[in-house]
Amino acid sequence: MQIEIRGAEKLSFRERQVVVLKEMGYTNEQVAKKLKINVSSVATLYNRAKSKGYQVVIVIPGDHLGLFDPGDEGEEE
């Protein structure tokens, strides 16, 4: 699985770090511990990033969802 952040160029480096971790399901406390910052800073950075209008797109290949057999490439039914 890959996470793509559209509009990431609008975010600071630290905002990008927080967004990636938060979008992966980490709590504010976990993000704070990992980045060695205060929990309140995590909330501030995340809210600031959200106000800048980024979008998260999750890219999941079809084979990871069990939709295709390895030999099905290019086959139509």
N, C-alpha and C positions, 0 to 999 in steps of 0.2 A: 504494500500500500504506500502511496505517495501522497503528501499533502502539498497542494499548491496554494500560495497566498496571492491572490490578485489584488493589486494596489499596494503591494509591499514597499514599493519605492516611496510611498507617502509616509512610511513608518520609520522611526529611529531604529537603530540596531537593537536597543534594549526592548523596545516595543515589539519587535519581531520575535525576539526570544520568548517574551511572555506570551504572545499570541500563539506561537507554535506549541508551547507546553500546555497552555489552557485548552487549545483546540484538540489536543491529544488526550484530554481528560484529567490532567493534573489539577489538584486543588490549589487555592492561593497559598496555602501553607507549604505544600510541596514545591511549588514554583519558587517561593521565597527562599526555602532552604537550598534548593539547587543553585539559584543565582546569587545566594548570599546577600539578599536584600530584605527589607521589612515587608511584612504582609500588606501593610497599607500602601507601600510603593507598588506592589504587584497590582492591586486594585486600581490605583491611579493610572499606571501604564496601560492596563487592559482597557479601561474606560476611555482613555485618550486615543488608543488605537482604534477602538470601535467607532469613535466620533469622526475618525478620518476616513471611514467607509471602505475598509478592506473586505474582501470576500475570500472564503476558504472553499477550495474545491478538493475533494478527495478522489484520487485516481486509483481505481481498482481494476486490474486486468480481469477479463472475463474468465480466464482459466482458474483464477483464485476463487471464483464463486461457484466453480463446478459446473459451468454452463457449456464447456467445450471439452471434448476428448482430444488428446494430443494429435490424433490423426485427422481431425475435422477441419483443418486449415483449408479455407476456400470452398468447402462443400456447401451446396445449397440443397434444401429439401423441398 
